[in-house]
Structures are given as C-alpha cells and as structure tokens.
Amino acid sequence: MICVHGGLDRGGSFARLARRSESFNIVAYDRRGYQGSRALSPLTLPDHIDDLLSIAEREVALGPIIFFGHSFGGVVAMGAAIASPSSAQLVIAYESPLPWVLQRESSRPPLTTDAAYEAETFFRRMVSNGAWERLSEHEQESRRLDGPALLSDLSALRTGESVFDLADLKIPTLYLHGDGIIADYYRELGARLRVVNPLIQVRELAHANHGAHLSSPDLLSTVIFEAWSSL
C-alpha cells in the first residue's frame, strides 16, 4: 500500500496506520516540495502523479498495489490510477477535495502569494491554534518552508476546472469520509461520485475526523483491509 499525504503533511504521518496494517507492505514518502523532498520541483499535480507512478513501478514486484491517498493525496492517487490503470488494483481516497464534482461553499479569502503565511493559516485552520502554538520555533519554520508546496496544491484545485474525468477511473475505488461537521457535504459528494462512476464506492466512518490516519488508525486500517479483501 502506497500512502500519499495531503497538504502540509508528510509521509511520516502514516506511521500509526502502518503499525496497524500488518497485512500490507507500507510505502510512505514526502511528496515533492514537502519535508525530505522539499528541494524537488516543479510542484504541479502531473508531477506528483508521475512520482507516484514511478514508486508503483518500483514496488510492483512485491505484489498487487493499493493507492491510499489522504486529502490532496487522494487526488494524486486517483489521477495516477486514471493515467495508468494497471498501476494499482485498488484506490482509496479519504476526504479528498473534488471541487469540480461538487463545490463546497466557503467564506475563505483568496490565496495570497505569501507561502509562509498560507502555511501557518492552513495549519491553524485544519489542526488548531493551540497545536500551532505548541510547535517549537523550528517546527513552525519547517511548516512555513512547506508553504510553496501547499500553495501549489491549493491553487491546483481553485481554478474551477476539472483536473481529470473521474469517469475514466477503471479500477475499484473507495471514497471515505468522516461524520464530522461537514458530513452532509461529503454525503452529497458521495452520491454524485456514484453517478459519475459506478466503480467508486463511498463509505462514511463514524467518529472520524479529517485526520483519521492520525486519530482513528485502527478503524481506518480495518476498513482498508475489508476493502482489499472484498476484491
């Protein structure tokens, strides 16, 4: 299972999920622009897709492959499966943004060009102000340095245009979401996904938030195993 992280995250965040997924060989990596891959560029979605396909090509000798993508990582995973249908046997995306399928109402201001500011703002919004304040100065600066990659991720999905056609997805795909405060949005998105492509199944996870790989790894690992076993 190749794990693809979302915005302002890193491959190490899948450690809890990996420890609970003994049935799989786990590959997790820092996407270009983030942490250990911060020096790599360009930062476009097609480049992230190419990177994932390169990793899959390297790992295919070990057996069948699952792409698991969290948030923006799910966009990368689905894009890779569309670009190369033989690269994986199952795609699982958790709360991945698909605004061209269903736009989510937002009062957020337009993105600025200040990558460090956007990184801090994103972290405070997605995690909490308190969590940001508890980070050391070094950790805060590390997140700010990931700002250019985050800006690229966010900008890729704010054009209003479709980044790929989900009807072209030819392998089984599971779209997961939690039951939190925007669950109604995900339920409507899920209904639309099933119409767009019958290969996309949707499942809601009880008591799971956006960071389910961190907060609900037992539940998430069970669901992934069940999805794989049902193929």
C-alpha positions in Angstrom: 0.0 0.0 0.0 1.5 3.3 -1.1 0.3 6.1 1.1 0.1 9.6 -0.3 -0.2 12.5 2.1 -2.2 15.7 1.8 -1.3 19.4 2.0 1.2 20.5 4.7 1.7 16.9 5.8 4.5 14.4 5.3 4.9 10.6 4.8 5.7 10.1 8.5 2.1 10.9 9.5 1.1 7.4 8.3 3.2 5.7 11.0 0.2 4.9 13.2 -1.7 3.5 10.3 1.3 1.5 9.2 1.7 -0.1 12.6 -1.9 -1.4 12.4 -1.7 -2.6 8.8 0.5 -5.7 9.2 -1.2 -7.4 6.2 0.4 -4.9 3.8 3.9 -3.7 3.0 3.6 0.1 3.5 5.4 2.7 1.5 5.0 6.3 2.6 7.0 9.2 1.2 7.3 13.0 1.3 5.7 14.5 -1.8 7.9 16.9 -3.7 8.1 20.3 -2.0 7.5 18.8 1.4 10.0 18.0 4.2 12.5 15.5 2.9 11.5 16.2 -0.7 11.4 20.0 -0.3 14.1 20.6 -2.8 12.3 18.9 -5.6 10.3 20.8 -8.2 8.2 21.6 -10.1 5.2 21.2 -7.8 2.4 20.5 -10.2 -0.3 17.8 -9.9 1.0 16.0 -13.0 4.5 15.8 -11.4 3.0 14.4 -8.2 1.2 11.8 -10.3 4.3 10.9 -12.2 6.2 10.5 -8.8 3.5 8.1 -7.5 3.6 6.0 -10.7 7.4 5.8 -10.5 7.1 4.5 -7.0 4.4 2.0 -8.0 6.6 0.8 -10.9 9.4 0.2 -8.4 7.2 -1.7 -5.9 5.1 -3.8 -8.3 7.5 -6.8 -8.0 6.3 -7.2 -4.4 2.7 -7.9 -5.5 -0.6 -6.1 -6.1 -0.7 -2.4 -5.1 -3.2 -0.2 -3.2 -3.0 3.6 -3.6 -4.2 5.2 -0.3 -4.4 9.0 -0.5 -5.4 11.3 2.3 -6.9 14.7 1.3 -5.0 16.1 -1.7 -3.1 12.8 -1.7 -6.3 11.1 -2.8 -6.4 13.5 -5.8 -2.9 12.3 -6.7 -3.9 8.7 -6.2 -7.0 8.9 -8.4 -5.1 10.8 -11.1 -2.4 8.2 -11.1 -4.9 5.4 -11.5 -6.5 7.2 -14.4 -3.2 7.9 -16.1 -2.1 4.2 -15.7 -4.9 1.8 -14.9 -2.5 -1.1 -14.4 -0.5 0.7 -11.7 -2.8 -0.3 -8.8 -5.6 -2.8 -8.1 -7.4 -0.5 -5.6 -7.6 3.2 -4.9 -8.7 4.5 -1.5 -9.2 8.3 -1.0 -10.0 9.9 2.3 -11.9 13.2 2.2 -10.1 14.2 -1.0 -11.2 17.6 -2.4 -13.1 17.3 -5.7 -14.5 20.8 -6.3 -15.2 20.2 -9.9 -17.6 17.4 -8.9 -19.2 19.4 -6.1 -18.1 22.8 -5.0 -18.0 23.4 -1.2 -19.3 26.7 0.0 -16.5 28.7 1.7 -16.0 32.2 3.1 -12.2 31.9 3.0 -10.4 34.8 1.3 -8.4 34.3 -1.9 -5.0 32.8 -1.6 -2.1 35.3 -1.2 1.4 34.8 -2.6 2.8 34.7 1.0 3.6 31.0 1.2 4.7 31.1 4.9 1.5 32.9 5.9 -0.7 30.5 4.0 1.1 27.5 5.6 0.6 28.9 9.1 -3.0 29.8 8.4 -3.8 26.4 6.9 -2.3 24.6 9.9 -4.2 26.7 12.4 -7.4 26.1 10.5 -7.0 22.4 9.9 -5.5 21.4 13.2 -5.9 24.2 15.8 -4.4 27.5 17.0 -3.3 25.7 20.2 -1.5 23.0 18.2 0.4 25.6 16.2 1.4 27.4 19.4 2.7 24.2 20.9 5.1 23.6 18.0 8.7 24.7 18.6 10.0 27.6 16.6 11.9 25.0 14.5 8.8 23.1 13.8 6.8 26.2 12.9 9.5 27.3 10.5 9.6 23.8 8.9 5.9 24.1 8.2 6.3 27.5 6.7 9.0 26.2 4.4 6.4 23.8 3.1 4.3 26.7 2.1 5.2 26.8 -1.6 4.1 23.2 -2.0 0.9 23.9 -0.1 0.2 26.9 -2.3 0.7 24.7 -5.4 -1.7 22.1 -4.0 -4.4 24.6 -3.1 -4.0 26.5 -6.4 -4.4 23.4 -8.5 -8.0 23.0 -7.2 -9.1 26.6 -7.2 -9.2 27.1 -11.0 -12.8 25.9 -11.3 -11.7 23.5 -13.9 -11.8 19.7 -13.8 -8.3 18.3 -13.3 -9.3 14.9 -14.6 -12.5 13.0 -15.5 -13.5 10.5 -12.8 -15.5 8.6 -15.3 -12.1 7.5 -16.7 -11.3 5.7 -13.5 -11.2 2.0 -14.4 -10.2 0.2 -11.2 -12.2 -0.2 -7.9 -12.1 3.0 -5.8 -13.3 3.6 -2.3 -14.0 7.2 -1.2 -14.0 7.5 2.6 -15.2 10.4 4.8 -15.9 11.0 8.4 -19.1 12.0 10.1 -18.0 15.4 11.3 -19.4 18.9 10.8 -19.3 18.8 7.0 -20.5 15.3 6.7 -23.6 16.5 4.7 -21.3 17.9 2.0 -19.4 14.6 1.8 -22.7 12.7 1.6 -23.8 14.8 -1.3 -20.4 14.4 -3.0 -20.6 10.7 -2.5 -24.0 10.5 -4.2 -22.6 12.4 -7.2 -19.5 10.2 -7.3 -21.6 7.1 -7.6 -23.4 8.6 -10.5 -20.2 9.7 -12.2 -18.6 6.3 -11.9 -20.2 3.1 -10.5 -16.7 1.8 -9.7 -16.5 4.4 -7.0 -17.9 3.2 -3.7 -18.5 5.6 -0.8 -18.3 4.8 2.9 -18.8 7.1 6.0 -16.7 6.4 9.0 -18.3 7.0 12.4 -16.4 9.3 14.9 -13.7 10.0 12.3 -12.4 13.5 11.5 -10.3 14.8 8.6 -7.1 13.4 10.1 -8.3 9.9 10.5 -4.9 8.3 9.8 -3.7 10.0 13.0 -6.8 10.0 15.2 -8.6 6.7 14.0 -5.9 4.4 12.7 -7.5 1.2 14.0 -10.8 2.0 12.3 -9.1 3.1 9.1 -6.8 0.0 8.9 -9.9 -2.2 9.3 -11.8 -0.5 6.6 -8.8 -0.7 4.2 -8.3 -4.4 4.9 -12.0 -5.1 4.3 -12.0 -3.2 1.0 -9.0 -5.2 -0.2 -10.5 -8.5 1.0 -13.7 -7.8 -0.9 -12.0 -7.5 -4.3 
